[in-house]
Amino acid sequence: MLLCGALRQIVLLKGRSLWRCQAGRARRRMASSHPLAAVCQMTSTPDKEANFTACKHLVEQSKDGGASMVFLPEGFDYIGSNREETLQLSESLQGDIITRYTQLAKKLNVWLSLGGFHERGHDWENDRRIYNSHVIINGQGEVVSVYRKGHLFDVELTGRGVSLKESAFTIPGPSLVPPVQTPVGKVGLGICYDLRFPELSLALQRQGAEILTYPSAFTVATGAAHWEVLLRARAIETQCFVLAAAQVGAHHAKRSSYGHAVAVDPWGVVMGDCGGTDVGVAMVEIDLLKLQDIRRDMPVQQHRREREFYSALD
């Protein structure tokens, strides 16, 4: 676990606990009234029970560290080794996996962001297709929002070892959902490939988002080239915090993920980064006064022109 930010840092990786504090400044952080968010990094496999055990440990460690809300990555439930396995392991929102997470949230009184749940579609019995769903659960164990991923990753990068067609078994979500008021701020929901579409982040910001979330399982090739720069760009252009839980390492013989679960502040500064090898958590302080100061000092949204100005060349 990385408890990151300008004032103190805790590292919990693979069960080890290492404290790195800066004298005086660390004590001020401990006394802070700003909420903590936990941005998790894990390595899912097709083993759903092992994945739940790993996530439960991360959530419990985060709660013990003072987190008000815990963010898990895309595919937190599992990452299948082929299309048939991916479909066979899927569940509904009323199934065992989400039920267990609602119970965990209630037991610990902590909010959960479950990004990239394999949700069986509305016509599952006939078409065997799923949604890629970002589920928010409150501290009472209630599902308060579900966003279904709108941009599907259909990409073949010749020479880079990337060939994925998400639309082969996934239904694109019908719409964005309003940002959710949480203990760490107003959270706007995205998933992974949505990160590449600034229209989504700007729409969420216009609806009051203070934090944007992109739980992800980025490929190694695209992550090394684009991950951090895209997250920082979304933070800068919207003047929001950006929290991106991530998958890391080899899931099975056919697929690996880039890692680097990251938190970025509204100025574009990286507050925490879990690196590219280990399971862990970045614990970050969400200072909404800092967000307000940045938006006041550089009022980008007030300077934005009417929509007709930007569509004049259409």
NORPE-V803698 format. One record per helix or strand. SS is the DSSP state (2 for helix, 1 for strand). FROM is the first residue (numbers start at 1). TO is the last residue. If there is no record, write none. Layout:
SS,FROM,TO
SS,FROM,TO
//
This chain:
1,2,3
1,8,13
1,16,21
2,25,30
1,35,42
2,48,64
1,67,72
2,83,88
1,91,91
2,96,108
1,111,120
2,124,127
1,130,137
1,143,148
1,154,157
1,162,165
2,166,168
1,170,170
1,180,182
1,185,191
2,192,196
2,198,206
1,211,216
2,220,238
1,241,244
1,246,252
1,255,258
1,262,264
1,270,273
1,280,286
2,288,297
2,300,303
2,307,310
//
